[in-house]
Amino acid sequence: MARFVILGAGLAGAKAAQTLREEGFDDEIVLIGAETERPYERPPLSKEYLQGKSEREKIFVHEPGWYAEHDVDLRLGVRATGIDLEGHTVRLSDGSRLPYDKLLIATGSTARRLPGPALYLRTVGESEVLRERLAAAERVIVVGAGWIGLEVSAAARLAGCEVTIVEPAPTPLHVPLGPELGEVFARVQRGHGVELRHGTAVAEITSTGVTLSTGERLQSDLVVAGIGAAPEVGLAREAGLDVGDGILTDASLRTSHPDVYAAGDVAESFNPLYGRRLRVEHWANALNGGPAAARSMLGQDVVYDRVPYFFTDQFELGMEFSGDVTGYDEIAYRGSVEDLEFIAYWLRDGRVIAGMNVNVWDVVGEIQELIRSKAVIPAKQLSSGS
């Protein structure tokens, strides 16, 4: 009997286990999770669950009995401490050794940390602690104007807190969207009373606030840091797998060892659509990458070439983003940016490489088709919608 082991009981790992069963794999599946919670989805943790608008049970990938019913050996509260590639064995924190025939690494990423007493938002437990603290706080400082920082800011304002965001870049979301669209998000935050401090960094965090790199002191009841995440590549590197920004894989999500695969946040996978490796940290990559890796483990012909996708909700702004803006040289807009009802298209050499629909729905398929087509399209045509 074959044994497939999945390291990481998040969305990617849970969906991989589900797909293995759906594809007819009847042998042993072991799903290893360092957390004590069964697999859950992370987007609600900074959105509706953080805001108290969603019940806890809605965050989980499967019902409590699903794993036993589908003969998936779910082991929680235990983590892998080593991988023996030649021996096809995983060492676990409980001292046991787990042989495998094929291995999927879906260990995700961890929040980057700052020295000092800051809160972070990565796990369900951290979301629950943050929600309680926001309810009791008056002044909150958010370090980082990325997706997590902006969503935490929105939740804090809805909880009645005064909010200041500190960000070294000149606009929010400067890297993933560029300055033009970053300023749109800045306008939304400012419109809800959020103070933005751009072009400065945090030099020190204490229990009463932060000191900026300029020497200025900002008082607060609570500091939340959202400065990005680091992929959990330590196990792979120590085992001798090829590692870059994440665990390197080919387009079938196979690593440098033929019996080891990687998916989700931790994988830096070759995407034929872009002709290069990408590491995508967003929900959709875990949702789709786990099943793709499972099919690849079963020997199916898999080419994982999905367009990166992300969504956010902040105050009155609902948005879906597709693609990668790297190297863009032009942006075309359809609709009204002022009224927050528009589509933005990023172009490079006349070709659409990314698109974002803001309060415009049911257009993601069209945007992704434009990206896949690599067709040269005049910006005026995109703006007119013809």
Secondary structure, DSSP 4 states (H G I P E B T S, - for coil): --EEEEE--SHHHHHHHHHHHHTT--SEEEEEESSSSPPB-SGGGGTTTTTT-S-GGGGBSS-TTHHHHTTEEEEES--EEEEETTTTEEEETTS-EEE-SEEEE---EEE---SSS-B--SSHHHHHHHHHHHHH-SEEEEE--SHHHHHHHHHHHHTT-EEEEEESSSSTTHHHH-HHHHHHHHHHHHHTT-EEEES--EEEEETTEEEETTS-EEE-SEEEE---EEE--HHHHHHT--BSSSEEE-TTSB-SSTTEEE-GGGEEEEETTTTEEE---SHHHHHHHHHHHHHHHTT------PPPEEEEEETTEEEEEEE--TT--EEEEEEETTTTEEEEEEEETTEEEEEEEES--S-HHHHHHHHHHT-B--HHHHHHT-
